[in-house]
Amino acid sequence: MTTTTNLISPSVARIRSLQPAHRLLKADRIAQMNGRYIGLKRDESLAFNLDAQETSIAVSEIGKFSRPDKRRIIAVLGESGAGKTTALFEHISQRPAMLPYVDDDGNEFDPVLSFTNPSPNTPLLFALEGLHALKFPIRKKMQENEAWQVFRDALKARRVHWVFVDEAQHAIDTANVIEITKIANAFKNLVQMPDWPVRLILAGVEPLGSFLTIKQLTNRHTVVHFEKMKDAVGIATIQHAAKTIITEHASLKTALHDDPEFIHRLAHAGEHDFGTVTQIIRAATENAIWDDDAVVTDEHFKKAYSHFSGCGPLDNIFSVAHWSEITPRLAKLREADRLWQKEHPRHAKVLGL
């Protein structure tokens, strides 16, 4: 099993050529496993909203339909590790209207601009980051209103119809009231440009949800929630993911998905976030592939979680009896960390410790 190399850069191709054949075969197998996607019920809502955006652009220049529904922003909300970014890139990759294309003159365009919003941020830095993602030449010093005008003009010049902003909460989580109002107005103006239809896709955690309640945006967005996998349906989903990844995506065997306690350990280890859970499953399966094992066992998960979390033997959720009492994000802490917390209580409080 090999991966096509005709689109690989010369520098990467060189590194591939230096790998032992058996190692490269396993690496390609793991890459193919990691590239598979597991769709959930929430994907139906995401697809519906993307359909609506696509259609609204398609009719944006047709007479009486020139003023489509105001809801031109999709917000995907969920905690870190919920799988928001992976889902959005998967959906984008499956939509011909959102893929790069070459026009009749041989010019290549990508209708989707995606970038991760930096933190800390301001309305000016947001516009500059967008221009940077477009690889658009800019002067070192620009005023805020000028930067946004150049950004809007650049979107039209590069034929961009969708702007996908990951970690969108960074636009406002360190902003003051005036800056929050400015960014809300900027988003509103971006999606109602009179001469070029642009739609926004925002992915993030709180305070993004709170930000969207601002008056300028209330009637201009729809929300898709990526909830935690905590109820019976969520646990069943995790069980299905474990079986699918191991047996279908990796073509290995396992009986772990039929062990209720194991599935609850897995859910807890991933803090009930689907994206994190699938990362742990894939890491364990990767261990089995590297070890030439045909069956994925709990030992592979113990090893994977140890590397994944940085935990010690007494805090490994897959091996200890008191696993339900362990807070996964704190498993990496050692005695020196706890001593520091005692000496810096205010810092510890900010870090949620």
Disulfide bonds with the S-S distance in Angstrom:
none
